[in-house]
Amino acid sequence: MTNPVAFLNHLRSEGYHPRSDKHSNSLARAILDDLVRHCPKLREKARLGMLVYALNTVLMAGTSEWNVDLVLGPPSLDTVAPPEGTAILEEVPSTIEIAIEIKSVMTEHRKAVKNRKRDLEAHHEHVHNYNNRAVAGGVFVLNASGAFQSPLRPQVSVHRDPKRLVEHCIAELRAVSARGGMKGYGLEAKCAIVVNLDNRNLGTADYVTEPPAPAVGDPLHYDAFIRSLCENYTARF
C-alpha cells in the first residue's frame, strides 16, 4: 500500500487552502476507502449496513464538544444495508467507534506543529472520554517543498531547510501519546504523510517517500496506520 492517490489528485487539482476543509475531507475519504478495502471485519459490517461513516462530526463527551474529521460507527436503528455498488453508507453514526483527526503543516512548520501536536493530544483524550473502547487515529500532512504560496498572503513563504523542518514535525508526532491497550490516553494509530506542494504549480505536487518521510516498517508509515486502525477495531468491536 502507498499513500492514497485520491488525495494527491485533489492537491494537484485544487491545492491547499487553510480555511477550507476540502483537503481534509479528500484525505478522510481516501483513508475510509483503504479501511474498507484492507480491513475484513470493517468491510463486512459496512456491507451489511452495520457500520456507517461521517465527515466533520461533533463528538460529545459529557458537556465537551470536539469536531472530528472522520468517524465510523453503527447506524441508527432503522438504517438498511447500502445499495449495490456502495461499500459503506455516509450517515452520522449512532455511536462512534473510530475517530480520526487530520492536521496539516504547510508552512511556518515550527510554529504550526506545536498547535497541531496539541490538537492531537486533545483529540485522543476527548475520544477516550467519550468511549474508552473507541479507536483514536491522528494524521499529520507535512509539506517538504522549499516554498509555499498561501492563498491568504501575497508573498511566497521560503523554507530554507524543508527536510529538517519535516524531521522536526515527525519527531513531534512521535512524541504524541500512544496507547497499545485500553488503559490511559493516547492515539491507537498515527501517521505522517509528506507532500511536496508549493501551491502554485499544482500539477507538480507529489508525495515524498524518501527520508525524512516514514519508510515502510516505520510505525508512522501510512500502511502501519491503516493496519493499526483495523487491528484495534477488530479486537474491540
LOBAZA-21155 format. One line per 8 residues: number of its first residue (from 0); their letters; for each residue x, y, z of N, C-alpha, C. Coordinates in nm, 4 decimals, decimal comma, m for minus. Layout:
# residues N
NUM> a> X:Y:Z:X:Y:Z:X:Y:Z ~ ...
# end
This chain:
# residues 237
0> mtnpvafl> 0,0844:m0,1189:0,0000:0,0000:0,0000:0,0000:0,0885:0,1247:0,0000 ~ 0,0452:0,2269:m0,0682:0,1164:0,3540:m0,0672:0,0223:0,4625:m0,0177 ~ 0,0739:0,5834:m0,0066:m0,0143:0,6949:0,0289:m0,1258:0,7055:m0,0746 ~ m0,2442:0,7475:m0,0351:m0,3618:0,7417:m0,1238:m0,3536:0,8356:m0,2444 ~ m0,3742:0,7787:m0,3617:m0,3667:0,8537:m0,4869:m0,4753:0,9610:m0,4933 ~ m0,5932:0,9300:m0,4402:m0,7056:1,0244:m0,4486:m0,6728:1,1569:m0,3815 ~ m0,6020:1,1517:m0,2705:m0,5664:1,2755:m0,2004:m0,4647:1,3553:m0,2810 ~ m0,3673:1,2878:m0,3402:m0,2693:1,3566:m0,4233:m0,3369:1,4213:m0,5435
8> nhlrsegy> m0,4317:1,3521:m0,6032:m0,5051:1,4097:m0,7171:m0,5809:1,5348:m0,6755 ~ m0,6338:1,5338:m0,5538:m0,7036:1,6528:m0,5033:m0,6070:1,7704:m0,4918 ~ m0,4897:1,7482:m0,4345:m0,3913:1,8558:m0,4220:m0,3503:1,9084:m0,5589 ~ m0,3376:1,8206:m0,6557:m0,2966:1,8617:m0,7896:m0,4046:1,9411:m0,8618 ~ m0,5284:1,9192:m0,8258:m0,6375:1,9895:m0,8945:m0,6833:2,1146:m0,8196 ~ m0,6790:2,1110:m0,6863:m0,7355:2,2222:m0,6089:m0,6370:2,2876:m0,5137 ~ m0,5216:2,2257:m0,4904:m0,4256:2,2841:m0,3991:m0,4739:2,2796:m0,2552 ~ m0,4147:2,3677:m0,1752:m0,4439:2,3687:m0,0315:m0,4866:2,5084:0,0108
16> hprsdkhs> m0,5970:2,5156:0,0835:m0,6421:2,6418:0,1417:m0,6628:2,6202:0,2908 ~ m0,5949:2,6991:0,3754:m0,6012:2,6756:0,5201:m0,7392:2,6969:0,5815 ~ m0,8274:2,7661:0,5111:m0,9607:2,7912:0,5662:m1,0673:2,7013:0,5036 ~ m1,0243:2,6015:0,4299:m1,1174:2,5088:0,3675:m1,0984:2,3704:0,4273 ~ m1,2053:2,2926:0,4312:m1,1928:2,1546:0,4773:m1,1906:2,0561:0,3607 ~ m1,1762:2,1079:0,2368:m1,1771:2,0193:0,1209:m1,0625:1,9194:0,1240 ~ m0,9434:1,9670:0,1640:m0,8279:1,8767:0,1643:m0,8434:1,7679:0,2703 ~ m0,8916:1,8044:0,3889:m0,9090:1,7030:0,4937:m1,0225:1,6068:0,4583
24> nslarail> m1,1273:1,6572:0,3947:m1,2349:1,5689:0,3502:m1,1845:1,4696:0,2455 ~ m1,1006:1,5191:0,1538:m1,0468:1,4315:0,0496:m0,9617:1,3211:0,1109 ~ m0,8744:1,3573:0,2047:m0,7902:1,2566:0,2682:m0,8737:1,1628:0,3549 ~ m0,9741:1,2144:0,4228:m1,0596:1,1303:0,5060:m1,1291:1,0233:0,4211 ~ m1,1799:1,0622:0,3054:m1,2454:0,9643:0,2176:m1,1450:0,8609:0,1650 ~ m1,0228:0,9054:0,1378:m0,9198:0,8123:0,0913:m0,8848:0,7119:0,2009 ~ m0,8729:0,7605:0,3246:m0,8468:0,6707:0,4376:m0,9621:0,5721:0,4540 ~ m1,0836:0,6218:0,4428:m1,2013:0,5358:0,4532:m1,1977:0,4257:0,3481
32> ddlvrhcp> m1,1678:0,4617:0,2233:m1,1609:0,3622:0,1156:m1,0592:0,2531:0,1480 ~ m0,9432:0,2925:0,2014:m0,8403:0,1941:0,2335:m0,8811:0,1079:0,3528 ~ m0,9511:0,1649:0,4485:m1,0001:0,0853:0,5610:m1,0996:m0,0200:0,5132 ~ m1,1911:0,0204:0,4285:m1,2899:m0,0744:0,3764:m1,2207:m0,1831:0,2937 ~ m1,1215:m0,1443:0,2166:m1,0531:m0,2386:0,1280:m0,9668:m0,3379:0,2051 ~ m0,9022:m0,2921:0,3111:m0,7997:m0,3748:0,3749:m0,8383:m0,4282:0,5129 ~ m0,9564:m0,3971:0,5620:m0,9980:m0,4449:0,6945:m1,1234:m0,5319:0,6803 ~ m1,1089:m0,6644:0,6805:m1,2214:m0,7534:0,6519:m1,3426:m0,7342:0,7428
40> klrekarl> m1,3208:m0,7237:0,8723:m1,4351:m0,7110:0,9629:m1,5091:m0,5800:0,9386 ~ m1,4342:m0,4729:0,9199:m1,4952:m0,3428:0,8929:m1,5728:m0,3471:0,7612 ~ m1,5128:m0,4075:0,6595:m1,5787:m0,4165:0,5285:m1,7092:m0,4952:0,5360 ~ m1,7080:m0,6077:0,6079:m1,8278:m0,6903:0,6167:m1,9392:m0,6183:0,6929 ~ m1,9045:m0,5520:0,8015:m2,0067:m0,4795:0,8768:m2,0645:m0,3651:0,7946 ~ m1,9796:m0,2983:0,7154:m2,0286:m0,1918:0,6283:m2,1222:m0,2483:0,5216 ~ m2,0868:m0,3632:0,4660:m2,1691:m0,4267:0,3612:m2,3088:m0,4614:0,4131 ~ m2,3154:m0,4995:0,5391:m2,4435:m0,5376:0,5989:m2,5221:m0,4183:0,6516
48> gmlvyaln> m2,4639:m0,2988:0,6415:m2,5305:m0,1798:0,6933:m2,5140:m0,1636:0,8425 ~ m2,4173:m0,2362:0,9015:m2,3937:m0,2298:1,0464:m2,2873:m0,1267:1,0829 ~ m2,2295:m0,0610:0,9816:m2,1264:0,0398:1,0051:m2,1421:0,1504:0,9017 ~ m2,1392:0,2757:0,9477:m2,1518:0,3910:0,8589:m2,0414:0,4906:0,8940 ~ m2,0297:0,5954:0,8128:m1,9268:0,6961:0,8390:m1,9835:0,8351:0,8191 ~ m1,9113:0,9339:0,8759:m1,9470:1,0743:0,8563:m1,8208:1,1586:0,8637 ~ m1,8240:1,2728:0,7964:m1,7145:1,3689:0,7985:m1,7524:1,4871:0,8857 ~ m1,6519:1,5488:0,9476:m1,6722:1,6728:1,0242:m1,7898:1,6611:1,1217
56> tvlmagts> m1,7768:1,5669:1,2119:m1,8843:1,5345:1,3055:m1,8485:1,5786:1,4465 ~ m1,9442:1,6369:1,5150:m1,9233:1,6792:1,6533:m1,9381:1,5583:1,7448 ~ m1,8339:1,5316:1,8201:m1,8336:1,4223:1,9168:m1,8515:1,4826:2,0559 ~ m1,9556:1,4396:2,1257:m1,9859:1,4911:2,2589:m1,9331:1,3960:2,3650 ~ m1,8584:1,4500:2,4602:m1,8143:1,3736:2,5762:m1,8507:1,4545:2,6993 ~ m1,9570:1,4160:2,7650:m2,0100:1,4978:2,8738:m2,0622:1,6289:2,8169 ~ m2,0109:1,7402:2,8657:m2,0514:1,8708:2,8132:m1,9497:1,9255:2,7134 ~ m1,8485:1,8466:2,6810:m1,7409:1,8907:2,5921:m1,7666:1,8450:2,4490
64> ewnvdlvl> m1,7401:1,9348:2,3521:m1,7579:1,9048:2,2112:m1,6230:1,9042:2,1403 ~ m1,6101:1,8157:2,0403:m1,4883:1,8112:1,9598:m1,5278:1,7730:1,8183 ~ m1,4923:1,8577:1,7213:m1,5231:1,8265:1,5826:m1,4168:1,7326:1,5266 ~ m1,4602:1,6201:1,4714:m1,3697:1,5159:1,4236:m1,3825:1,5027:1,2720 ~ m1,2680:1,4882:1,2041:m1,2671:1,4847:1,0574:m1,3375:1,3624:1,0000 ~ m1,3145:1,2443:1,0594:m1,3749:1,1203:1,0079:m1,4137:1,0325:1,1261 ~ m1,5400:0,9890:1,1279:m1,5867:0,8972:1,2318:m1,6588:0,7799:1,1672 ~ m1,6498:0,6643:1,2329:m1,7214:0,5448:1,1908:m1,7870:0,4818:1,3117
72> gppsldtv> m1,9019:0,4189:1,2889:m1,9717:0,3514:1,3968:m2,1033:0,2948:1,3464 ~ m2,1778:0,2282:1,4327:m2,3060:0,1706:1,3927:m2,4083:0,2793:1,3608 ~ m2,5013:0,2495:1,2708:m2,6004:0,3496:1,2291:m2,7183:0,3566:1,3256 ~ m2,8132:0,4399:1,2896:m2,9388:0,4442:1,3646:m3,0127:0,3118:1,3443 ~ m3,1105:0,2846:1,4283:m3,1751:0,1532:1,4303:m3,2493:0,1193:1,3015 ~ m3,2943:0,2188:1,2278:m3,3740:0,1890:1,1088:m3,2938:0,1933:0,9787 ~ m3,1611:0,1974:0,9875:m3,0778:0,2013:0,8675:m3,0724:0,0637:0,8024 ~ m3,0780:0,0619:0,6694:m3,0710:m0,0632:0,5943:m2,9342:m0,0746:0,5291
80> appegtai> m2,9067:m0,1898:0,4714:m2,7785:m0,2135:0,4053:m2,7623:m0,1189:0,2872 ~ m2,6386:m0,0833:0,2518:m2,6157:0,0083:0,1396:m2,6581:m0,0559:0,0078 ~ m2,6957:0,0257:m0,0909:m2,7355:m0,0279:m0,2213:m2,6176:m0,0912:m0,2936 ~ m2,6462:m0,1679:m0,3955:m2,5437:m0,2327:m0,4769:m2,4453:m0,1290:m0,5298 ~ m2,3168:m0,1573:m0,5154:m2,2139:m0,0656:m0,5635:m2,1670:0,0353:m0,4616 ~ m2,2312:0,0403:m0,3446:m2,1895:0,1298:m0,2367:m2,1294:0,0477:m0,1240 ~ m2,0022:0,0741:m0,0930:m1,9320:m0,0081:0,0058:m1,9736:0,0247:0,1480 ~ m2,0019:0,1531:0,1757:m2,0382:0,1952:0,3107:m2,1236:0,3204:0,3009
88> leevpsti> m2,2257:0,3284:0,3841:m2,3172:0,4422:0,3828:m2,2567:0,5623:0,4547 ~ m2,2849:0,6812:0,4014:m2,2480:0,8050:0,4693:m2,3668:0,8509:0,5531 ~ m2,3483:0,8453:0,6833:m2,4552:0,8776:0,7779:m2,3903:0,8966:0,9142 ~ m2,4403:0,9894:0,9924:m2,3837:1,0099:1,1257:m2,4097:0,8862:1,2107 ~ m2,3048:0,8241:1,2657:m2,3235:0,7029:1,3460:m2,4025:0,7306:1,4736 ~ m2,4725:0,6281:1,5202:m2,5448:0,6422:1,6468:m2,4475:0,6459:1,7638 ~ m2,3372:0,5737:1,7523:m2,2250:0,5828:1,8450:m2,0967:0,5767:1,7620 ~ m1,9880:0,6278:1,8164:m1,8638:0,6377:1,7389:m1,7625:0,5361:1,7904
96> eiaieiks> m1,7093:0,4571:1,6948:m1,6134:0,3521:1,7289:m1,4723:0,3835:1,6779 ~ m1,4622:0,4588:1,5703:m1,3336:0,5063:1,5178:m1,3448:0,6562:1,4953 ~ m1,2442:0,7307:1,5404:m1,2427:0,8763:1,5223:m1,1027:0,9183:1,4776 ~ m1,0949:0,9821:1,3615:m0,9650:1,0173:1,3030:m0,9573:1,1680:1,2819 ~ m0,8496:1,2257:1,3318:m0,8234:1,3693:1,3190:m0,7095:1,3910:1,2195 ~ m0,7266:1,4861:1,1278:m0,6266:1,5153:1,0245:m0,5769:1,6577:1,0430 ~ m0,4449:1,6729:1,0550:m0,3852:1,8044:1,0733:m0,2747:1,8258:0,9696 ~ m0,2678:1,9474:0,9157:m0,1700:1,9791:0,8122:m0,0734:2,0871:0,8591
104> vmtehrka> 0,0520:2,0737:0,8166:0,1537:2,1756:0,8393:0,2158:2,2061:0,7036 ~ 0,1738:2,3169:0,6439:0,2178:2,3517:0,5092:0,3306:2,4540:0,5099 ~ 0,3326:2,5395:0,6108:0,4343:2,6439:0,6207:0,4468:2,6858:0,7673 ~ 0,5488:2,7651:0,7994:0,5740:2,8037:0,9386:0,5715:2,6796:1,0279 ~ 0,6493:2,5797:0,9880:0,6416:2,4471:1,0479:0,6592:2,4464:1,1997 ~ 0,7643:2,5118:1,2481:0,7944:2,5030:1,3908:0,6847:2,5655:1,4769 ~ 0,6256:2,6693:1,4266:0,5156:2,7333:1,4989:0,3886:2,6488:1,4889 ~ 0,3563:2,6051:1,3668:0,2312:2,5343:1,3441:0,2274:2,3984:1,4126
112> vknrkrdl> 0,3421:2,3265:1,4121:0,3384:2,1896:1,4629:0,3111:2,1855:1,6131 ~ 0,3475:2,2894:1,6852:0,3158:2,2928:1,8285:0,1650:2,2870:1,8496 ~ 0,0926:2,3640:1,7698:m0,0527:2,3649:1,7814:m0,1139:2,2339:1,7335 ~ m0,0589:2,1791:1,6242:m0,1121:2,0550:1,5699:m0,0899:1,9395:1,6680 ~ 0,0261:1,9364:1,7323:0,0525:1,8332:1,8321:m0,0453:1,8459:1,9484 ~ m0,0678:1,9679:1,9918:m0,1631:1,9918:2,0997:m0,3040:1,9452:2,0588 ~ m0,3390:1,9682:1,9340:m0,4695:1,9246:1,8845:m0,4852:1,7727:1,8927 ~ m0,3818:1,6990:1,8527:m0,3912:1,5531:1,8557:m0,3981:1,5002:1,9989
120> eahhehvh> m0,3257:1,5637:2,0901:m0,3333:1,5216:2,2300:m0,4750:1,5433:2,2842 ~ m0,5344:1,6567:2,2506:m0,6713:1,6840:2,2953:m0,7702:1,5883:2,2285 ~ m0,7424:1,5547:2,1029:m0,8309:1,4659:2,0269:m0,8428:1,3296:2,0940 ~ m0,7296:1,2638:2,1201:m0,7401:1,1276:2,1745:m0,7980:1,1295:2,3159 ~ m0,7691:1,2328:2,3920:m0,8259:1,2406:2,5267:m0,9774:1,2538:2,5201 ~ m1,0238:1,3355:2,4279:m1,1689:1,3547:2,4134:m1,2349:1,2251:2,3667 ~ m1,1744:1,1584:2,2687:m1,2313:1,0342:2,2158:m1,2434:0,9289:2,3252 ~ m1,1407:0,9146:2,4081:m1,1446:0,8099:2,5101:m1,2286:0,8504:2,6303
128> nynnrava> m1,2505:0,9786:2,6501:m1,3503:1,0207:2,7488:m1,4903:0,9857:2,6999 ~ m1,5089:0,9947:2,5693:m1,6382:0,9589:2,5094:m1,6637:0,8086:2,5236 ~ m1,5649:0,7269:2,4861:m1,5762:0,5812:2,4943:m1,4356:0,5236:2,5003 ~ m1,4030:0,4594:2,6093:m1,2677:0,4073:2,6273:m1,2315:0,3025:2,5223 ~ m1,3323:0,2369:2,4648:m1,3065:0,1350:2,3619:m1,2827:0,1962:2,2248 ~ m1,3250:0,3195:2,2047:m1,3145:0,3822:2,0722:m1,1683:0,3913:2,0282 ~ m1,1474:0,3824:1,8974:m1,0138:0,3856:1,8382:m0,9863:0,5273:1,7879 ~ m0,8812:0,5887:1,8402:m0,8457:0,7263:1,8029:m0,7250:0,7247:1,7092
136> ggvfvlna> m0,7399:0,7882:1,5939:m0,6314:0,7986:1,4977:m0,5951:0,9432:1,4712 ~ m0,4689:0,9673:1,4371:m0,4232:1,1026:1,4068:m0,3283:1,1031:1,2889 ~ m0,3430:1,2045:1,2028:m0,2622:1,2158:1,0809:m0,2010:1,3545:1,0729 ~ m0,0724:1,3589:1,0405:m0,0056:1,4838:1,0039:0,0210:1,4804:0,8531 ~ m0,0218:1,5854:0,7822:0,0199:1,6074:0,6439:0,1261:1,7162:0,6483 ~ 0,2477:1,6835:0,6050:0,3620:1,7726:0,6201:0,4169:1,8120:0,4838 ~ 0,4426:1,9409:0,4670:0,4912:1,9920:0,3391:0,6433:1,9995:0,3378 ~ 0,7046:1,9341:0,2386:0,8501:1,9328:0,2246:0,8984:2,0221:0,1113
144> sgafqspl> 0,8108:2,1069:0,0588:0,8503:2,1968:m0,0504:0,9387:2,3097:0,0029 ~ 1,0284:2,3569:m0,0827:1,1152:2,4677:m0,0436:1,0455:2,6017:m0,0431 ~ 0,9241:2,6064:m0,0960:0,8473:2,7317:m0,0972:0,6992:2,6980:m0,0926 ~ 0,6184:2,7928:m0,0466:0,4748:2,7703:m0,0381:0,4016:2,9024:m0,0567 ~ 0,3030:2,8998:m0,1463:0,2199:3,0172:m0,1706:0,0863:3,0004:m0,0993 ~ 0,0705:3,0712:0,0105:m0,0573:3,0656:0,0799:m0,1582:3,1559:0,0095 ~ m0,2823:3,1116:m0,0039:m0,3850:3,1979:m0,0634:m0,4234:3,3141:0,0270 ~ m0,3715:3,3166:0,1495:m0,4065:3,4220:0,2443:m0,3039:3,5345:0,2492
152> rpqvsvhr> m0,1927:3,5196:0,1758:m0,0899:3,6236:0,1786:m0,0249:3,6350:0,0414 ~ 0,0143:3,7569:0,0011:0,0675:3,7755:m0,1347:0,2079:3,7190:m0,1545 ~ 0,2913:3,7218:m0,0516:0,4288:3,6787:m0,0682:0,4433:3,5274:m0,0504 ~ 0,5425:3,4728:m0,1187:0,5710:3,3302:m0,1099:0,6562:3,3040:0,0139 ~ 0,6189:3,2041:0,0917:0,7000:3,1639:0,2071:0,8128:3,0736:0,1597 ~ 0,9338:3,1030:0,2022:1,0504:3,0235:0,1643:1,0935:2,9379:0,2820 ~ 1,1096:2,8080:0,2565:1,1546:2,7134:0,3594:1,3003:2,6789:0,3291 ~ 1,3902:2,7357:0,4058:1,5331:2,7236:0,3734:1,5878:2,5820:0,3951
160> dpkrlveh> 1,5323:2,5099:0,4875:1,5768:2,3723:0,5114:1,4539:2,2847:0,5349 ~ 1,3753:2,2607:0,4297:1,2488:2,1883:0,4476:1,2661:2,0478:0,5037 ~ 1,3768:1,9812:0,4681:1,3988:1,8461:0,5199:1,4072:1,8479:0,6721 ~ 1,4828:1,9416:0,7259:1,4958:1,9494:0,8712:1,3629:1,9888:0,9362 ~ 1,2873:2,0748:0,8709:1,1569:2,1136:0,9247:1,0630:1,9939:0,9319 ~ 1,0636:1,9126:0,8269:0,9779:1,7934:0,8272:1,0254:1,6946:0,9344 ~ 1,1563:1,6779:0,9464:1,2102:1,5909:1,0511:1,1638:1,6360:1,1897 ~ 1,1640:1,7673:1,2107:1,1185:1,8214:1,3391:0,9711:1,7883:1,3621
168> ciaelrav> 0,8896:1,8042:1,2603:0,7463:1,7772:1,2733:0,7203:1,6293:1,2999 ~ 0,7952:1,5422:1,2334:0,7783:1,3987:1,2544:0,8189:1,3612:1,3967 ~ 0,9242:1,4233:1,4473:0,9649:1,3984:1,5857:0,8544:1,4402:1,6829 ~ 0,7882:1,5500:1,6529:0,6771:1,5954:1,7373:0,5609:1,4959:1,7325 ~ 0,5348:1,4396:1,6132:0,4281:1,3403:1,6018:0,4634:1,2134:1,6793 ~ 0,5890:1,1723:1,6748:0,6307:1,0545:1,7514:0,6085:1,0773:1,9008 ~ 0,6182:1,2012:1,9428:0,6046:1,2326:2,0851:0,4590:1,2409:2,1304 ~ 0,3641:1,2407:2,0357:0,2232:1,2408:2,0747:0,1930:1,1099:2,1471
176> sarggmkg> 0,1208:1,1173:2,2560:0,0907:0,9997:2,3383:0,0271:0,8892:2,2546 ~ 0,0703:0,7660:2,2810:0,0146:0,6496:2,2134:m0,0210:0,5454:2,3185 ~ m0,1202:0,4633:2,2884:m0,1526:0,3547:2,3804:m0,1742:0,2263:2,3011 ~ m0,1308:0,1152:2,3587:m0,1443:m0,0132:2,2920:m0,2513:m0,0999:2,3521 ~ m0,3199:m0,0503:2,4534:m0,4273:m0,1257:2,5166:m0,5429:m0,0350:2,5489 ~ m0,6126:m0,0652:2,6577:m0,7328:0,0101:2,6922:m0,7113:0,0976:2,8155 ~ m0,5871:0,1123:2,8574:m0,5599:0,1931:2,9749:m0,4987:0,3265:2,9368 ~ m0,5373:0,4309:3,0098:m0,4792:0,5620:2,9871:m0,5289:0,6265:2,8587
184> ygleakca> m0,4542:0,7290:2,8156:m0,4897:0,8038:2,6969:m0,3787:0,7902:2,5932 ~ m0,4148:0,8148:2,4685:m0,3163:0,8108:2,3609:m0,3813:0,7679:2,2310 ~ m0,3140:0,7938:2,1201:m0,3620:0,7507:1,9896:m0,3360:0,6020:1,9707 ~ m0,4328:0,5316:1,9136:m0,4108:0,3928:1,8758:m0,3353:0,3827:1,7433 ~ m0,3448:0,4857:1,6606:m0,2794:0,4840:1,5297:m0,2463:0,6271:1,4897 ~ m0,1279:0,6461:1,4325:m0,0894:0,7784:1,3838:0,0037:0,7618:1,2653 ~ 0,0038:0,8627:1,1767:0,0930:0,8558:1,0605:0,1284:0,9959:1,0124 ~ 0,2385:1,0016:0,9396:0,2833:1,1254:0,8756:0,2834:1,1038:0,7250
192> ivvnldnr> 0,2126:1,1889:0,6535:0,2116:1,1873:0,5076:0,2855:1,3126:0,4616 ~ 0,3936:1,2928:0,3867:0,4789:1,4043:0,3460:0,4532:1,4356:0,1993 ~ 0,4243:1,5626:0,1711:0,3966:1,6059:0,0343:0,4958:1,7135:m0,0078 ~ 0,5094:1,7284:m0,1365:0,5880:1,8371:m0,1950:0,4898:1,9259:m0,2697 ~ 0,4500:2,0366:m0,2083:0,3439:2,1222:m0,2624:0,3822:2,2685:m0,2460 ~ 0,4060:2,3359:m0,3580:0,4345:2,4794:m0,3476:0,3079:2,5631:m0,3601 ~ 0,1945:2,4977:m0,3947:0,0628:2,5619:m0,4049:0,0553:2,6634:m0,5190 ~ 0,1518:2,6576:m0,6095:0,1493:2,7429:m0,7292:0,1418:2,6561:m0,8543
200> nlgtadyv> 0,2365:2,5669:m0,8690:0,2377:2,4737:m0,9819:0,1759:2,3423:m0,9337 ~ 0,0433:2,3402:m0,9302:m0,0260:2,2302:m0,8645:0,0019:2,0953:m0,9292 ~ 0,0231:2,0964:m1,0592:0,0461:1,9704:m1,1291:0,1730:1,8997:m1,0881 ~ 0,2635:1,9723:m1,0230:0,3901:1,9113:m0,9800:0,3828:1,8558:m0,8382 ~ 0,2709:1,8740:m0,7722:0,2560:1,8216:m0,6361:0,2787:1,6709:m0,6358 ~ 0,3465:1,6222:m0,5334:0,3776:1,4796:m0,5273:0,3973:1,4373:m0,3824 ~ 0,3944:1,3062:m0,3612:0,4297:1,2530:m0,2310:0,5812:1,2416:m0,2197 ~ 0,6305:1,2614:m0,0990:0,7709:1,2360:m0,0688:0,7775:1,1004:0,0013
208> teppapav> 0,8518:1,0067:m0,0577:0,8603:0,8727:0,0002:0,9998:0,8410:0,0526 ~ 1,0964:0,9255:0,0176:1,2313:0,9084:0,0707:1,2425:0,9840:0,2032 ~ 1,3485:0,9548:0,2828:1,3671:1,0296:0,4073:1,3645:1,1799:0,3824 ~ 1,2968:1,2560:0,4683:1,2555:1,2194:0,6042:1,1179:1,1547:0,6159 ~ 1,0513:1,1245:0,5046:0,9208:1,0592:0,5132:0,9364:0,9214:0,5772 ~ 0,8405:0,8764:0,6573:0,8495:0,7442:0,7191:0,8583:0,6345:0,6130 ~ 0,9461:0,5386:0,6347:0,9628:0,4266:0,5427:0,8694:0,3133:0,5813 ~ 0,8477:0,2206:0,4892:0,7706:0,1004:0,5207:0,8352:0,0317:0,6405
216> gdplhyda> 0,7553:m0,0059:0,7379:0,8060:m0,0645:0,8611:0,8094:0,0339:0,9767 ~ 0,8073:0,1624:0,9441:0,8016:0,2660:1,0468:0,6574:0,2732:1,0996 ~ 0,6378:0,2799:1,2308:0,5016:0,2903:1,2851:0,4235:0,4113:1,2338 ~ 0,4941:0,5127:1,1818:0,4259:0,6310:1,1292:0,3969:0,6215:0,9799 ~ 0,4332:0,5100:0,9156:0,4033:0,4928:0,7738:0,2535:0,4719:0,7555 ~ 0,2011:0,5125:0,6401:0,0574:0,5027:0,6134:0,0078:0,3587:0,6223 ~ 0,0842:0,2632:0,5712:0,0440:0,1222:0,5790:0,0201:0,0810:0,7241 ~ 0,1158:0,1143:0,8106:0,1050:0,0773:0,9516:m0,0161:0,1438:1,0161
224> firslcen> m0,0450:0,2658:0,9747:m0,1603:0,3391:1,0266:m0,2903:0,2659:0,9955 ~ m0,3095:0,2280:0,8696:m0,4310:0,1572:0,8298:m0,4416:0,0237:0,9031 ~ m0,3319:m0,0484:0,9109:m0,3340:m0,1795:0,9774:m0,3607:m0,1664:1,1268 ~ m0,3048:m0,0647:1,1902:m0,3273:m0,0455:1,3325:m0,4728:m0,0105:1,3611 ~ m0,5314:0,0743:1,2780:m0,6730:0,1057:1,2933:m0,7569:m0,0217:1,2822 ~ m0,7258:m0,1025:1,1807:m0,8010:m0,2261:1,1572:m0,7854:m0,3232:1,2738 ~ m0,6625:m0,3443:1,3188:m0,6376:m0,4405:1,4266:m0,7081:m0,4001:1,5559 ~ m0,7017:m0,2721:1,5887:m0,7672:m0,2253:1,7106:m0,9183:m0,2349:1,6985
232> ytarf> m0,9712:m0,1977:1,5827:m1,1143:m0,2056:1,5616:m1,1615:m0,3516:1,5693 ~ m1,0906:m0,4403:1,5024:m1,1288:m0,5814:1,5001:m1,1263:m0,6419:1,6399 ~ m1,0286:m0,6052:1,7196:m1,0174:m0,6593:1,8549:m1,1260:m0,6068:1,9491 ~ m1,1712:m0,4836:1,9259:m1,2615:m0,4203:2,0212:m1,4079:m0,4275:1,9822 ~ m1,4350:m0,4409:1,8532:m1,5746:m0,4344:1,8097:m1,6142:m0,5527:1,7210
# end
